[in-house]
């Protein structure tokens, strides 16, 4: 795979040195390599690099790119120490404040006793609608949720109910 990339980059460099346009180069490469040919944007990126005088055909190191060398020696403890060092605060924050799904929060709200309707397609909105009926201050209340599917609509209805419950404690 990596050899194929470098090979195609050699061809892009050849096309660049011939003096053809990016579009012509991409077309020429696509005629031979068909589906394996680089996209127009890729050829454009490499031509811009060549214009700057950078004729290297290797990828530049960048943030987020996996390193070529595994410094851990496949030792899980070493990997964990590095992760905790880099993300310790975030891990601690997440474990102390685990996000809870809105539907679950609503079911856990004391006295709310929610019941959800079956999902209904709303043709005028091109969405799915779910209604939740719940108890707030000894009265039955209803909120509606809309979403691209049943799950999203149910979560939206639960969020609306929770918002109402928090406001009217």
BAMI-970964 format. One line per field, with one value per atom (N, C-alpha, C): residue number from 1; atom name; y, x negated, z negated. Coordinates in pm, 1 decimal, decimal comma. Atoms other than C-alpha are relative to their C-alpha. Layout:
pos: NUM  ...
site: CA  ...
yy: Y  ...
xx: X  ...
zz: Z  ...
//
This chain:
pos: 1  1  1  2  2  2  3  3  3  4  4  4  5  5  5  6  6  6  7  7  7  8  8  8  9  9  9  10  10  10  11  11  11  12  12  12  13  13  13  14  14  14  15  15  15  16  16  16  17  17  17  18  18  18  19  19  19  20  20  20  21  21  21  22  22  22  23  23  23  24  24  24  25  25  25  26  26  26  27  27  27  28  28  28  29  29  29  30  30  30  31  31  31  32  32  32  33  33  33  34  34  34  35  35  35  36  36  36  37  37  37  38  38  38  39  39  39  40  40  40  41  41  41  42  42  42  43  43  43  44  44  44  45  45  45  46  46  46  47  47  47  48  48  48  49  49  49  50  50  50  51  51  51  52  52  52  53  53  53  54  54  54  55  55  55  56  56  56  57  57  57  58  58  58  59  59  59  60  60  60  61  61  61  62  62  62  63  63  63  64  64  64  65  65  65  66  66  66  67  67  67  68  68  68  69  69  69  70  70  70  71  71  71  72  72  72  73  73  73  74  74  74  75  75  75  76  76  76  77  77  77  78  78  78  79  79  79  80  80  80  81  81  81  82  82  82  83  83  83  84  84  84  85  85  85  86  86  86  87  87  87  88  88  88  89  89  89  90  90  90  91  91  91  92  92  92  93  93  93  94  94  94  95  95  95  96  96  96  97  97  97  98  98  98  99  99  99  100  100  100  101  101  101  102  102  102  103  103  103  104  104  104  105  105  105  106  106  106  107  107  107  108  108  108  109  109  109  110  110  110  111  111  111  112  112  112  113  113  113  114  114  114  115  115  115  116  116  116  117  117  117  118  118  118  119  119  119  120  120  120  121  121  121  122  122  122  123  123  123  124  124  124  125  125  125  126  126  126  127  127  127  128  128  128  129  129  129  130  130  130  131  131  131  132  132  132  133  133  133  134  134  134  135  135  135  136  136  136  137  137  137  138  138  138  139  139  139  140  140  140  141  141  141  142  142  142  143  143  143  144  144  144  145  145  145  146  146  146  147  147  147  148  148  148  149  149  149  150  150  150  151  151  151  152  152  152  153  153  153  154  154  154  155  155  155  156  156  156  157  157  157  158  158  158  159  159  159  160  160  160  161  161  161  162  162  162  163  163  163  164  164  164  165  165  165  166  166  166  167  167  167  168  168  168  169  169  169
site: N  CA  C  N  CA  C  N  CA  C  N  CA  C  N  CA  C  N  CA  C  N  CA  C  N  CA  C  N  CA  C  N  CA  C  N  CA  C  N  CA  C  N  CA  C  N  CA  C  N  CA  C  N  CA  C  N  CA  C  N  CA  C  N  CA  C  N  CA  C  N  CA  C  N  CA  C  N  CA  C  N  CA  C  N  CA  C  N  CA  C  N  CA  C  N  CA  C  N  CA  C  N  CA  C  N  CA  C  N  CA  C  N  CA  C  N  CA  C  N  CA  C  N  CA  C  N  CA  C  N  CA  C  N  CA  C  N  CA  C  N  CA  C  N  CA  C  N  CA  C  N  CA  C  N  CA  C  N  CA  C  N  CA  C  N  CA  C  N  CA  C  N  CA  C  N  CA  C  N  CA  C  N  CA  C  N  CA  C  N  CA  C  N  CA  C  N  CA  C  N  CA  C  N  CA  C  N  CA  C  N  CA  C  N  CA  C  N  CA  C  N  CA  C  N  CA  C  N  CA  C  N  CA  C  N  CA  C  N  CA  C  N  CA  C  N  CA  C  N  CA  C  N  CA  C  N  CA  C  N  CA  C  N  CA  C  N  CA  C  N  CA  C  N  CA  C  N  CA  C  N  CA  C  N  CA  C  N  CA  C  N  CA  C  N  CA  C  N  CA  C  N  CA  C  N  CA  C  N  CA  C  N  CA  C  N  CA  C  N  CA  C  N  CA  C  N  CA  C  N  CA  C  N  CA  C  N  CA  C  N  CA  C  N  CA  C  N  CA  C  N  CA  C  N  CA  C  N  CA  C  N  CA  C  N  CA  C  N  CA  C  N  CA  C  N  CA  C  N  CA  C  N  CA  C  N  CA  C  N  CA  C  N  CA  C  N  CA  C  N  CA  C  N  CA  C  N  CA  C  N  CA  C  N  CA  C  N  CA  C  N  CA  C  N  CA  C  N  CA  C  N  CA  C  N  CA  C  N  CA  C  N  CA  C  N  CA  C  N  CA  C  N  CA  C  N  CA  C  N  CA  C  N  CA  C  N  CA  C  N  CA  C  N  CA  C  N  CA  C  N  CA  C  N  CA  C  N  CA  C  N  CA  C  N  CA  C  N  CA  C  N  CA  C  N  CA  C  N  CA  C  N  CA  C  N  CA  C  N  CA  C  N  CA  C  N  CA  C  N  CA  C  N  CA  C  N  CA  C  N  CA  C  N  CA  C  N  CA  C  N  CA  C  N  CA  C  N  CA  C  N  CA  C  N  CA  C  N  CA  C  N  CA  C  N  CA  C  N  CA  C  N  CA  C  N  CA  C  N  CA  C
yy: -119,4  0,0  125,2  -116,5  247,6  11,6  -3,1  147,5  55,2  -51,8  220,7  151,7  -144,7  569,9  67,6  -60,1  645,7  -10,8  18,2  504,7  106,5  -100,8  732,0  141,2  -130,5  1025,5  23,5  -11,1  953,4  42,1  -32,6  968,8  144,1  -139,4  1297,9  94,4  -82,6  1438,4  3,5  6,3  1321,1  92,8  -84,7  1491,1  147,9  -137,8  1807,2  50,0  -40,1  1814,4  11,6  -15,3  1770,1  134,8  -131,6  2098,3  -2,7  7,4  1974,8  56,7  -52,6  2115,4  -113,1  98,4  1943,6  -86,6  73,6  1846,1  -102,0  90,4  1696,2  -113,6  103,9  1509,8  -103,4  93,1  1362,4  -85,3  72,7  1264,5  -106,7  94,8  1099,5  -119,0  107,4  901,7  -88,5  75,8  799,4  -91,1  84,0  665,3  -131,9  121,4  414,1  -75,2  64,3  347,5  -11,4  10,6  377,3  35,4  -26,5  345,3  23,9  -18,8  346,3  134,8  -130,4  690,7  95,2  -97,8  974,8  97,4  -98,4  1226,0  130,2  -128,8  1567,3  82,1  -77,8  1731,9  -51,2  56,7  1493,2  45,3  -44,8  1575,7  149,7  -143,9  1945,1  28,2  -17,5  1914,8  -28,1  36,1  1741,7  99,7  -100,6  1989,9  127,2  -119,6  2275,6  -21,6  33,2  2101,5  5,9  -1,9  2053,9  143,7  -140,5  2422,9  73,1  -63,4  2518,5  -50,9  52,7  2321,7  -126,7  122,7  2023,1  -118,3  112,7  1721,6  -135,0  122,9  1468,3  -69,0  74,7  1193,0  -70,0  61,9  1087,6  92,0  -79,1  1199,4  78,6  -82,0  1479,1  -44,6  32,1  1403,6  105,8  -94,7  1563,1  -48,6  33,7  1570,8  -102,7  100,8  1269,6  -117,7  110,7  1056,7  -101,3  98,8  727,0  0,0  3,5  712,5  -133,6  121,9  454,1  -96,8  83,3  325,5  -10,3  22,7  172,9  -0,8  -13,5  297,0  -82,0  71,5  90,7  -140,5  138,6  -239,4  -96,1  80,1  -377,9  -27,3  13,6  -327,4  84,5  -68,3  -239,7  99,2  -92,2  -81,3  130,0  -120,5  160,4  83,8  -70,9  250,0  68,6  -57,4  306,0  120,2  -113,5  528,5  123,3  -111,8  744,2  60,5  -48,6  769,5  76,3  -68,1  858,8  132,8  -124,6  1118,6  105,5  -94,3  1276,7  38,2  -23,1  1243,1  -26,4  32,7  1184,9  83,2  -88,4  1489,6  -33,2  30,9  1403,0  -134,0  132,1  1038,7  11,7  -18,4  1142,2  74,6  -77,5  1400,4  -87,3  86,4  1145,9  -105,6  104,9  874,7  57,0  -63,3  1121,5  52,2  -56,0  1259,3  -74,7  81,3  976,6  54,0  -50,5  1112,7  -106,9  92,8  955,5  42,2  -22,1  925,5  68,7  -76,6  1166,4  -89,0  90,4  881,0  -67,3  63,6  706,1  101,0  -103,2  1032,9  21,9  -21,3  1077,6  -116,2  114,8  722,2  0,9  -4,3  785,0  122,1  -118,3  1118,0  -45,2  46,6  1059,1  47,3  -30,4  1040,8  36,6  -42,5  1124,7  -106,1  111,9  780,6  23,7  -32,1  853,1  -118,5  99,2  667,9  66,3  -52,3  712,6  -57,6  45,7  692,2  -76,2  63,0  484,1  111,7  -104,8  679,1  22,1  -34,3  861,1  83,1  -79,3  992,4  129,8  -132,2  1363,6  45,4  -27,3  1416,0  146,2  -141,3  1796,9  38,8  -29,9  1795,7  -100,7  108,4  1479,6  -55,0  50,3  1358,0  -99,8  91,2  1110,6  75,1  -66,6  1230,4  -104,0  83,6  1073,3  92,9  -77,5  1202,6  -73,8  60,8  1143,8  62,0  -43,4  1162,2  -29,3  14,7  1219,5  78,8  -67,4  1343,6  108,6  -111,7  1684,5  69,9  -61,6  1820,5  -59,1  75,5  1555,6  27,0  -19,8  1655,1  -73,1  61,4  1464,2  108,7  -95,8  1658,7  -79,0  61,5  1587,7  92,3  -74,0  1693,4  -83,9  66,9  1608,5  11,3  -2,0  1518,0  -37,8  27,2  1519,5  -38,8  41,5  1346,6  -72,0  69,7  1171,8  -145,9  137,8  835,8  -10,4  21,5  686,6  33,7  -20,9  696,4  148,3  -144,0  1063,1  74,5  -64,1  1162,9  -28,3  38,1  974,8  79,3  -79,3  1146,8  146,0  -139,9  1486,6  21,0  -10,9  1424,2  -7,7  14,5  1311,8  126,8  -124,3  1623,0  112,3  -103,6  1846,9  -22,9  31,9  1667,1  34,0  -31,1  1697,5  150,1  -146,2  2067,3  55,1  -42,7  2112,7  -35,7  44,3  1909,5  85,7  -81,2  2108,6  141,9  -135,6  2438,2  6,0  1,0  2332,9  -95,3  91,4  2147,8  27,8
xx: -82,9  0,0  -86,9  88,1  -271,7  -81,8  76,4  -471,8  83,8  -90,0  -167,6  10,5  -8,5  -139,4  -124,3  126,4  -505,9  -11,7  4,0  -480,6  85,1  -88,4  -185,3  -56,3  62,8  -373,3  -114,1  104,2  -664,5  63,7  -68,8  -416,9  48,6  -43,8  -272,1  -119,3  119,6  -626,6  -41,1  31,2  -689,5  92,5  -97,5  -369,3  -29,0  32,1  -465,1  -120,1  121,8  -809,9  24,9  -37,0  -646,0  65,7  -61,2  -470,0  148,0  -143,5  -112,9  78,0  -84,9  175,4  39,1  -44,9  310,2  110,4  -111,8  628,5  -49,1  54,3  433,2  -76,7  77,6  201,2  94,1  -93,7  492,4  70,2  -66,2  663,8  -93,6  98,4  345,5  -19,7  21,0  295,7  124,3  -125,3  663,6  20,3  -13,4  646,8  -73,6  80,2  384,3  40,8  -22,4  465,9  146,9  -144,4  845,6  40,6  -50,9  996,1  -110,6  110,9  653,1  -68,7  61,0  569,0  31,9  -27,3  536,5  109,2  -104,4  819,2  -62,8  47,0  791,2  -64,7  52,0  740,5  -137,1  128,9  454,2  -108,9  97,5  276,1  -26,2  12,9  340,2  -91,6  82,1  185,1  -147,3  137,8  -126,9  -63,7  54,5  -169,7  -36,7  29,4  -152,6  -129,1  121,9  -421,7  -122,7  112,0  -641,5  -34,9  23,5  -595,3  -81,6  74,0  -735,9  -144,8  136,3  -1050,2  -17,7  7,3  -968,3  28,5  -16,6  -1028,4  -3,5  -4,7  -1023,2  133,5  -123,2  -769,0  55,3  -45,3  -728,6  99,1  -92,6  -448,0  -78,5  59,2  -537,5  59,1  -58,3  -500,1  103,3  -103,7  -186,9  65,3  -67,3  9,4  108,3  -103,8  232,0  -40,2  44,6  37,7  -72,3  67,5  -72,1  -150,5  144,8  -443,7  -39,1  46,9  -643,8  -61,3  68,0  -812,1  86,9  -77,2  -627,7  -97,7  97,1  -828,9  34,7  -42,5  -631,6  -57,0  46,9  -788,2  114,4  -121,7  -431,8  31,4  -27,1  -415,5  121,9  -125,1  -60,5  -13,3  19,3  -172,4  -64,1  64,3  -396,7  100,6  -102,0  -114,8  97,4  -96,7  123,6  -60,4  65,5  -130,5  -2,4  3,6  -164,6  139,1  -137,5  212,6  44,9  -39,7  269,7  -74,3  76,8  -7,7  61,7  -53,6  147,4  145,0  -144,6  516,1  56,2  -43,3  531,9  116,6  -107,8  750,3  131,8  -122,0  998,8  59,8  -47,7  1019,9  67,0  -55,7  1079,6  133,8  -122,8  1340,9  113,1  -101,2  1523,1  49,1  -42,1  1522,9  81,5  -77,7  1657,0  134,8  -123,3  1924,4  38,2  -35,9  2030,2  130,3  -123,4  2284,4  109,5  -113,8  2627,9  100,2  -98,9  2872,7  123,4  -115,8  3168,1  120,1  -113,3  3420,9  -18,3  28,1  3252,1  19,6  -17,4  3241,4  147,8  -143,5  3613,1  61,6  -53,0  3689,3  -46,1  53,2  3472,3  50,1  -51,7  3643,1  110,3  -98,5  3838,9  142,3  -141,5  4213,9  41,1  -35,6  4198,0  81,5  -71,4  4321,2  28,0  -22,7  4269,3  52,4  -41,1  4444,2  -16,3  26,8  4341,9  99,5  -91,2  4576,0  -79,5  63,8  4505,0  -46,2  46,7  4306,8  99,9  -89,9  4511,2  -78,6  65,8  4384,8  75,5  -58,7  4445,4  -33,6  31,1  4474,3  -31,6  27,0  4481,4  -140,9  136,0  4151,1  -101,1  85,1  4010,1  -86,5  70,1  3917,2  87,7  -73,4  4021,0  35,2  -44,6  4222,3  29,8  -31,9  4240,3  51,3  -56,0  4454,6  -30,3  20,8  4364,4  100,1  -96,0  4625,4  -66,2  68,1  4490,6  74,5  -64,3  4593,8  -92,3  72,3  4486,7  95,5  -85,9  4634,1  141,9  -125,9  4905,9  91,4  -78,6  5022,1  -68,9  56,7  4979,1  -35,8  48,7  4775,4  -45,4  48,5  4673,6  -100,9  92,5  4374,6  -20,4  19,9  4295,9  -146,3  136,8  3965,4  -0,9  11,6  3867,2  -143,4  133,9  3573,9  1,6  12,4  3444,5  42,6  -45,6  3536,6  64,4  -71,2  3721,5  -88,2  91,5  3418,9  -25,6  25,9  3338,7  124,9  -125,5  3704,9  30,0  -23,5  3732,4  -92,6  95,1  3417,6  42,2  -44,1  3549,8  120,8  -117,9  3881,6  -42,6  48,6  3699,0  -72,0  70,5  3475,8  99,0  -102,0  3781,4  71,1  -66,7  3948,5  -91,5  94,8  3634,4  -12,3  8,3  3612,8  122,3  -123,4  3973,6  -4,5  5,8  3919,1  -97,7  99,8  3606,2  54,0  -54,0  3788,3  114,0  -119,4  4094,1  -14,8  22,2  3945,8  93,9
zz: 0,0  0,0  0,0  7,5  -100,8  127,8  -125,3  208,8  114,1  -103,4  428,5  -8,0  18,8  278,3  54,1  -43,5  337,9  152,0  -145,7  691,3  69,8  -59,6  771,7  -18,8  21,9  620,8  99,3  -103,7  857,8  132,3  -125,4  1144,5  -3,0  11,4  1014,3  18,9  -16,6  994,4  147,5  -143,7  1351,6  78,8  -68,6  1469,1  -29,5  38,1  1277,2  80,7  -72,9  1439,3  149,7  -141,3  1781,1  24,4  -13,1  1712,0  29,9  -27,5  1747,0  -117,9  107,1  1543,9  -95,3  98,6  1234,2  59,5  -59,0  1418,8  103,9  -102,8  1710,7  -64,6  69,0  1473,9  -62,0  63,5  1281,6  104,7  -108,5  1607,2  57,9  -54,5  1741,7  -94,0  97,9  1419,9  -7,2  8,4  1407,4  120,4  -119,6  1765,5  -16,1  18,5  1654,3  -126,8  128,6  1287,8  -40,1  20,2  1308,3  -143,1  135,2  956,8  -103,0  93,9  792,0  17,6  -25,8  929,7  -114,9  104,9  678,7  42,9  -26,4  651,5  48,1  -50,3  812,9  -111,7  113,8  468,6  -43,4  39,2  393,6  97,0  -100,3  719,7  -18,4  22,1  652,4  -119,2  120,8  304,1  30,3  -30,4  438,5  97,8  -92,5  724,1  -77,1  81,0  470,4  -78,5  74,3  267,1  91,2  -95,8  575,4  37,9  -35,2  667,3  -105,2  109,4  327,1  -6,7  -3,1  412,7  -82,2  79,9  188,0  91,9  -92,0  410,1  -71,6  79,1  125,9  25,7  -28,3  187,2  -122,7  124,6  -175,2  -71,0  80,0  -407,1  -103,6  105,2  -645,3  -132,7  130,4  -1015,6  -36,4  40,3  -1159,3  -128,4  125,2  -1480,4  25,9  -14,3  -1526,5  86,7  -83,8  -1282,7  -87,8  83,7  -1441,4  27,0  -18,8  -1501,9  60,0  -64,6  -1313,1  -100,6  98,5  -1627,8  -123,8  121,0  -1919,6  -116,8  108,1  -2217,5  -122,8  119,7  -2467,3  -7,0  -0,7  -2365,3  -25,0  18,1  -2364,5  -146,8  142,9  -2742,8  -33,6  28,4  -2843,7  -115,8  113,2  -3172,3  45,8  -52,8  -2981,9  77,2  -77,6  -2743,6  -94,9  93,3  -3035,9  -73,1  67,7  -3218,6  90,3  -94,1  -2906,3  15,0  -16,9  -2859,5  -123,8  123,8  -3225,4  -12,4  5,1  -3204,0  92,2  -98,1  -2893,5  -26,8  9,7  -2978,5  -138,9  136,0  -3355,2  -48,4  46,6  -3429,4  68,1  -75,0  -3153,8  -43,2  43,0  -3264,4  -135,7  133,3  -3626,6  6,2  -15,2  -3526,0  55,3  -61,4  -3309,5  -98,1  93,1  -3577,3  -115,0  106,6  -3835,5  49,2  -56,9  -3600,1  127,2  -116,0  -3371,7  58,5  -60,1  -3122,6  -1,6  5,1  -3161,6  106,3  -104,9  -2874,0  -58,6  46,0  -2903,9  -31,1  24,7  -2882,4  -136,4  129,9  -3176,3  -113,3  103,2  -3374,3  -31,1  19,7  -3320,0  -78,3  73,3  -3438,1  -145,6  136,3  -3746,5  -78,4  68,7  -3830,7  -95,3  98,9  -4154,2  32,5  -20,2  -4090,3  141,4  -135,5  -3717,5  73,4  -63,0  -3601,9  148,8  -140,7  -3231,8  81,2  -99,8  -2950,4  136,8  -134,2  -2588,7  98,7  -105,2  -2292,8  105,3  -115,4  -1988,9  95,2  -91,6  -1729,6  112,8  -111,0  -1466,4  100,3  -103,1  -1136,3  18,0  -18,3  -1096,7  142,0  -140,0  -718,2  28,7  -27,4  -733,2  -44,5  46,2  -921,8  52,3  -48,6  -761,1  -113,5  117,6  -1110,3  -73,4  86,8  -1375,2  -128,3  122,3  -1675,3  -106,9  115,6  -2021,4  -109,2  110,6  -2307,0  -129,1  131,4  -2670,1  -96,9  101,4  -2943,8  -134,6  129,0  -3296,5  -106,4  111,8  -3640,5  -52,8  60,0  -3770,4  -95,5  102,0  -4097,0  1,4  2,5  -4091,7  119,5  -122,2  -3741,3  115,1  -118,9  -3419,0  101,1  -98,9  -3163,6  122,7  -123,5  -2804,3  66,5  -87,0  -2596,9  125,3  -127,9  -2238,8  39,7  -50,2  -2084,9  146,6  -143,3  -1720,5  30,8  -38,5  -1558,4  132,5  -128,6  -1251,0  -10,0  20,4  -1406,2  -138,4  126,3  -1704,1  -119,8  111,5  -1933,7  -25,8  14,4  -1867,4  -46,4  39,6  -1903,1  -147,2  138,9  -2233,5  -92,4  79,9  -2366,7  -5,8  -3,5  -2256,7  -91,0  87,0  -2434,1  -146,9  137,5  -2749,4  -45,1  34,8  -2741,8  -28,2  21,5  -2711,6  -133,3  126,7  -3004,1  -118,1  107,1  -3218,2  -20,5  7,2  -3136,8  -75,7  66,5  -3248,2  -149,3  139,0  -3566,7  -81,3  70,9  -3661,7  -28,3  10,9  -3605,7  -101,8  85,8  -3807,1  -119,0  114,1  -4104,6  -111,9
//
